[in-house]
């Protein structure tokens, strides 16, 4: 066997020599072999002025290409529109996976979509202040790897107290926590809010809920627009953990 061929690969025996003249011949042989097996492509490019002359049947081909190009532009535009809509769903999934600014901004955006007003808060405060039908609520938002903690509840109470002192109105305190955020939903079997935390929330008139519940609340409002006011008012009326 002097060679074997597999697809685009050709294997030949190793050829070597200790004499410089023969090494040059071997190199030359290798180059000639490559040129023989892989010939240079012919150059069929033509100058642009030749485009002014159409051969029989060429116009039909060009028109067909133009139609396909227009269809391609329509498909690309439609796909771009679908991608934007899909991005909106991915943003909503921040509610089951996110934390920090992205989680806070997503909740704020959903409140706006539901017709809930966002009130301006002071600088260096990470709470969210909303108004709905003359009701005011101060919201603390957290994304954590485990359950909610009393520290979250006491931070919320701090914001509630500061708002009441500044505005002479006692707002509703709402704590929204993305608990066990690094686990899939089916694996979130732990307690979202410990008993001691729930007792504290009841004493302070706080509402406790998860971001997953908030996502469900949003879709309830979309699916039952006639019940939107009733659904949102559950946030203001719940004392302790939201049980839906």
C-alpha positions, 0 to 999 in steps of 0.5 A: 500500500502506497496511499489511502484515501478517506473523504478529503484526507490522503495518507502517504508514507513518510518520505525523508532523506539525509541529503539536502538535494533529495530533501528539496526534491521531496518538498517539491514533490509534496507541493506538486502532489497538493496542486494535482489533487486540489486544483486552483479554482477558476476565476469566473468573475466579470466586471460590473459593466457586464451586468448591463447585458442580460442573456436569455433567461437571466432576467427571470432568474434575477426577478426570482431572486428579488422576490426571494430577497423581499420575502427574506426581509419580511421574514427577518422583520417578523422574526425580529418582532417575535424576538422582542416579544420573546424577550418580554417573557424572558424578562418576566422569568427574572421573577423566578430566578433574579435578584437585585436591580433586575428583579426590582425593575421587573416588578416595577414594570409589571406594576406599571402594566397593571395601571399601578402608579409608581411614586418617587422615593428618596435617593439611596433607598431600595424600596418601591412605593406604589399607589393604587386607587388612593391606597399607598404601599411601600414594597421591599423586594429581595431575591435570596437562595433560601427563605425570607428572613426577619431582617427583610421584614424589619427593613420593610418596617423601617421604610414604612415608618419613615414614609409615615413620618414624612407624609403623615400617612401610614402605608401598607407594607408589602414584602416580595421575596424570590425565595430559593431562587437558584432551584427549579420551581418543583424543587422549592419545597422549603418554607418561604417565610418562617413562623416567627417572621409571619408573626412579626408581619401580622403584628406590623400589618405586612403582606408577605408574598413570593415573586412566583405569586406575584407573577401569578397575580399578574397573569390573573389580572391579564386573564380576568381583567374584570377582577383586576381591582379585586386581585390587586387589592389582595396585596393591600388587604392581606395581613401575614402571608398571602395564601393564594 
